[in-house]
């Protein structure tokens, strides 16, 4: 890259061209990597009510949401991630305010019925149908009756979107972000949760504007936005990838959205069960 060192890319990738999109952005200094930005994350957490709760976060990444959760004053916080770079970053960030465990979102190794809240953001989108089901099954296992499962994911719009457009959008995303992303419509996300016995309480939306200037400022602040922009200017190869991602997001903006859902695990005598 014209004699300039590549950005440090977490996630085990050494080639900027092959790095997963979210890790590339993290390596360039972007801290908010959720499709609906920090605003939708805060809306999600308000519905999940982590205050005084035992919280498990699945795949917390670099810990941006973990910071919001522990600031709310949970009784306990456990983050479960399988990526060593994420574990190191989260451990350093949390200190004594929470625990970090290496594990898979579909098999955490945590005790059953040990959580009041399970949070997962931009996680299910990155998996196929079988793995989505396994992760949700694990979340349900972890929850106590009445506990809340809160997710923030990439959505397809509208609910009546054709199968062909779904395929086209998913393929465009996979080519650009180097992840086989499988977003669903809001109705499909709700149906997926209810198929696992959960009751959906809240559905919220935000534009999918991850790389738009206004969202960057809202998520990263002025200093963070300038740092990210400066890194883009210095790293030509990374800049080319990020601009390609932005073009795909913009080209498909009528069919991409961010969706947040909060659902609860009913008690055995819950009439909504």
C-alpha positions as CSV (number, residue, x, y, z in Angstrom):
1,X,0.0,0.0,0.0
2,X,2.5,2.6,-1.2
3,X,4.9,1.9,1.6
4,X,2.4,2.6,4.3
5,X,1.8,-0.2,6.8
6,X,-1.6,-1.9,6.8
7,X,-4.0,-1.1,9.5
8,X,-4.0,-3.6,12.4
9,X,-6.9,-5.9,11.6
10,X,-8.3,-8.0,14.5
11,X,-10.0,-11.3,13.9
12,X,-6.9,-13.3,12.7
13,X,-6.8,-11.8,9.2
14,X,-3.5,-10.6,7.8
15,X,-4.7,-9.6,4.3
16,X,-6.8,-6.4,4.1
17,X,-8.5,-7.6,1.0
18,X,-9.7,-10.8,2.7
19,X,-10.5,-9.4,6.2
20,X,-14.1,-9.5,7.3
21,X,-15.7,-6.1,6.9
22,X,-16.4,-5.5,10.6
23,X,-12.8,-6.4,11.6
24,X,-11.4,-4.1,8.9
25,X,-13.5,-1.2,10.2
26,X,-12.3,-2.0,13.7
27,X,-8.7,-2.0,12.6
28,X,-9.3,1.5,11.1
29,X,-10.5,2.8,14.4
30,X,-14.3,2.4,14.1
31,X,-15.8,1.4,17.4
32,X,-19.5,1.2,16.7
33,X,-20.1,-1.7,14.3
34,X,-23.8,-2.3,14.7
35,X,-26.1,-1.7,11.7
36,X,-28.4,0.7,13.6
37,X,-25.6,2.5,15.4
38,X,-25.3,3.4,19.1
39,X,-28.8,4.9,19.1
40,X,-30.5,1.7,18.3
41,X,-28.3,-0.2,20.7
42,X,-29.4,2.2,23.5
43,X,-33.1,1.7,22.5
44,X,-32.5,-2.1,22.6
45,X,-30.9,-2.0,26.1
46,X,-33.7,0.2,27.4
47,X,-36.1,-2.5,26.4
48,X,-33.9,-5.3,27.8
49,X,-33.6,-3.6,31.2
50,X,-30.1,-4.7,32.3
51,X,-30.2,-2.7,35.5
52,X,-29.8,-5.1,38.5
53,X,-29.9,-8.1,36.1
54,X,-27.6,-11.0,35.4
55,X,-26.5,-10.2,31.8
56,X,-24.8,-12.5,29.2
57,X,-23.6,-10.9,26.0
58,X,-22.9,-13.2,23.1
59,X,-20.1,-12.2,20.7
60,X,-19.5,-8.7,22.3
61,X,-16.6,-8.0,20.0
62,X,-14.5,-5.0,21.1
63,X,-16.9,-4.2,23.9
64,X,-18.8,-1.0,22.8
65,X,-22.1,-2.4,24.0
66,X,-20.5,-4.0,27.0
67,X,-19.6,-0.5,28.2
68,X,-23.2,0.6,27.9
69,X,-24.4,-2.5,29.8
70,X,-22.0,-2.3,32.7
71,X,-22.7,1.5,33.0
72,X,-26.4,0.6,33.5
73,X,-25.5,-1.3,36.7
74,X,-26.3,-5.0,36.1
75,X,-25.9,-7.4,39.0
76,X,-23.4,-9.3,36.8
77,X,-22.0,-9.2,33.3
78,X,-20.5,-12.1,31.3
79,X,-19.3,-11.7,27.7
80,X,-18.8,-14.8,25.6
81,X,-16.7,-14.6,22.5
82,X,-14.6,-17.1,20.6
83,X,-12.1,-14.6,19.1
84,X,-8.9,-14.1,21.2
85,X,-8.5,-10.5,20.0
86,X,-12.0,-9.6,21.2
87,X,-11.4,-11.4,24.5
88,X,-8.2,-9.4,25.1
89,X,-9.9,-6.1,24.2
90,X,-13.0,-6.8,26.3
91,X,-10.9,-8.0,29.3
92,X,-8.9,-4.8,29.3
93,X,-12.0,-2.7,28.8
94,X,-14.0,-4.2,31.6
95,X,-11.5,-4.8,34.3
96,X,-13.3,-6.0,37.4
97,X,-16.7,-4.8,36.2
98,X,-17.4,-8.0,34.3
99,X,-16.2,-11.4,33.3
100,X,-15.1,-12.6,29.9
101,X,-15.3,-16.2,28.7
102,X,-14.0,-17.8,25.6
103,X,-16.7,-19.9,24.0
104,X,-19.2,-20.2,21.2
105,X,-22.4,-18.4,21.1
106,X,-24.2,-21.7,20.4
107,X,-22.5,-23.5,23.3
108,X,-21.4,-21.1,26.0
109,X,-20.8,-23.6,28.7
110,X,-22.7,-21.4,31.1
111,X,-25.3,-22.8,33.5
112,X,-28.9,-23.1,32.3
113,X,-31.3,-20.5,33.7
114,X,-28.4,-18.3,34.8
115,X,-29.3,-15.0,33.0
116,X,-32.1,-12.4,33.2
117,X,-30.9,-10.8,30.0
118,X,-29.1,-12.2,26.9
119,X,-27.9,-9.7,24.4
120,X,-26.6,-10.4,20.9
121,X,-25.9,-7.8,18.2
122,X,-25.0,-8.2,14.5
123,X,-24.5,-11.9,15.4
124,X,-27.4,-13.9,14.0
125,X,-27.1,-12.0,10.7
126,X,-23.7,-13.5,10.1
127,X,-25.0,-17.1,10.3
128,X,-27.1,-19.5,8.3
129,X,-30.4,-20.9,9.3
130,X,-29.0,-23.9,11.3
131,X,-26.5,-21.8,13.3
132,X,-29.1,-19.1,13.9
133,X,-31.4,-21.7,15.5
134,X,-28.5,-23.1,17.6
135,X,-27.6,-19.6,18.9
136,X,-31.2,-18.8,19.8
137,X,-31.7,-22.2,21.5
138,X,-28.6,-21.5,23.6
139,X,-30.0,-18.0,24.5
140,X,-33.3,-19.6,25.6
141,X,-31.5,-22.2,27.7
142,X,-29.5,-19.5,29.5
143,X,-32.6,-17.4,30.3
144,X,-34.7,-17.7,33.4
145,X,-38.4,-17.6,32.9
146,X,-39.4,-14.0,32.3
147,X,-35.9,-13.2,31.1
148,X,-35.3,-11.0,28.0
149,X,-33.5,-11.9,24.8
150,X,-32.4,-8.7,23.0
151,X,-31.0,-8.7,19.4
152,X,-29.9,-5.9,17.0
153,X,-29.6,-7.2,13.5
154,X,-29.5,-6.3,9.8
155,X,-32.9,-6.4,8.2
156,X,-34.3,-6.7,4.8
157,X,-37.2,-4.4,3.7
158,X,-40.0,-4.4,3.1
159,X,-41.5,-7.6,4.6
160,X,-42.9,-8.3,1.1
161,X,-39.4,-8.3,-0.6
162,X,-39.1,-10.9,-3.3
163,X,-36.9,-13.9,-2.9
164,X,-34.8,-12.8,-5.9
165,X,-34.1,-9.4,-4.4
166,X,-33.2,-11.1,-1.1
167,X,-30.7,-13.3,-2.9
168,X,-29.2,-10.4,-4.8
169,X,-28.8,-8.3,-1.7
170,X,-27.2,-11.1,0.3
171,X,-24.8,-11.9,-2.5
172,X,-23.8,-8.3,-2.8
173,X,-23.1,-8.1,0.9
174,X,-21.1,-11.4,1.0
175,X,-18.9,-10.2,-1.9
176,X,-18.1,-6.9,-0.2
177,X,-17.9,-7.6,3.5
178,X,-16.4,-11.1,3.1
179,X,-19.0,-12.7,5.4
180,X,-22.0,-14.8,4.2
181,X,-24.5,-12.4,5.8
182,X,-28.0,-13.7,6.0
183,X,-30.3,-10.8,7.0
184,X,-34.0,-11.4,7.4
185,X,-37.1,-9.2,7.1
186,X,-38.5,-7.9,10.4
187,X,-41.4,-10.3,10.1
188,X,-38.9,-13.2,9.6
189,X,-36.8,-12.1,12.6
190,X,-40.0,-12.1,14.8
191,X,-41.1,-15.5,13.5
192,X,-37.7,-16.9,14.2
193,X,-37.8,-15.9,17.8
194,X,-41.4,-17.0,18.4
195,X,-40.6,-20.4,16.8
196,X,-38.2,-20.9,19.8
197,X,-41.0,-20.3,22.3
198,X,-40.2,-16.6,22.9
199,X,-42.7,-13.8,23.1
200,X,-41.7,-10.7,21.1
201,X,-42.4,-7.5,23.2
202,X,-40.7,-4.8,21.2
203,X,-39.5,-4.2,17.6
204,X,-37.6,-1.0,16.7
205,X,-35.9,0.2,13.5
206,X,-33.2,2.5,12.3
207,X,-31.7,3.3,8.9
208,X,-28.8,1.1,7.9
209,X,-26.3,4.0,7.6
210,X,-23.2,2.5,9.1
211,X,-20.8,4.5,6.9
212,X,-22.7,7.7,6.3
213,X,-21.1,10.9,7.6
214,X,-24.0,11.8,9.9
215,X,-24.1,8.3,11.5
216,X,-20.3,8.3,11.8
217,X,-20.4,11.5,13.8
218,X,-23.3,10.3,16.0
219,X,-21.5,7.0,16.7
220,X,-17.9,7.9,16.9
221,X,-18.0,11.6,17.9
222,X,-15.9,14.2,16.1
223,X,-12.5,12.9,17.3
224,X,-13.3,9.3,16.4
225,X,-14.7,10.3,13.0
226,X,-11.5,12.3,12.2
227,X,-9.3,9.4,13.4
228,X,-11.2,7.0,11.2
229,X,-11.1,9.3,8.2
230,X,-7.4,9.9,8.7
231,X,-6.7,6.2,8.7
232,X,-8.7,5.8,5.5
233,X,-6.7,8.5,3.8
234,X,-3.4,6.8,4.8
235,X,-4.4,3.3,3.8
236,X,-5.3,3.1,0.1
237,X,-6.1,-0.6,0.0
238,X,-8.3,-0.4,3.1
239,X,-10.0,2.7,1.7
240,X,-10.8,0.9,-1.5
241,X,-12.6,-1.8,0.5
242,X,-14.5,0.6,2.7
243,X,-15.7,2.6,-0.2
244,X,-16.9,-0.6,-1.9
245,X,-18.8,-1.5,1.2
246,X,-20.4,2.0,1.3
247,X,-21.4,1.7,-2.3
248,X,-23.1,-1.6,-1.7
249,X,-25.0,-0.2,1.3
250,X,-26.1,2.8,-0.7
251,X,-27.1,0.8,-3.8
252,X,-29.3,-1.4,-1.6
253,X,-30.5,1.2,0.8
254,X,-34.2,0.7,-0.1
255,X,-33.9,-3.0,1.0
256,X,-31.6,-2.7,4.0
257,X,-32.6,-1.6,7.5
258,X,-31.5,-2.2,11.1
259,X,-33.9,-3.9,13.4
260,X,-33.8,-4.4,17.2
261,X,-36.1,-6.9,18.9
262,X,-36.7,-7.7,22.6
263,X,-38.5,-10.9,23.5
264,X,-39.0,-12.7,26.7
265,X,-39.0,-16.3,27.8
266,X,-42.5,-17.0,29.2
267,X,-43.3,-18.7,32.4
268,X,-44.9,-22.1,32.1
269,X,-48.3,-20.6,33.0
270,X,-47.9,-17.6,30.8
271,X,-51.1,-17.1,28.8
272,X,-49.0,-15.8,25.9
273,X,-47.0,-19.1,25.7
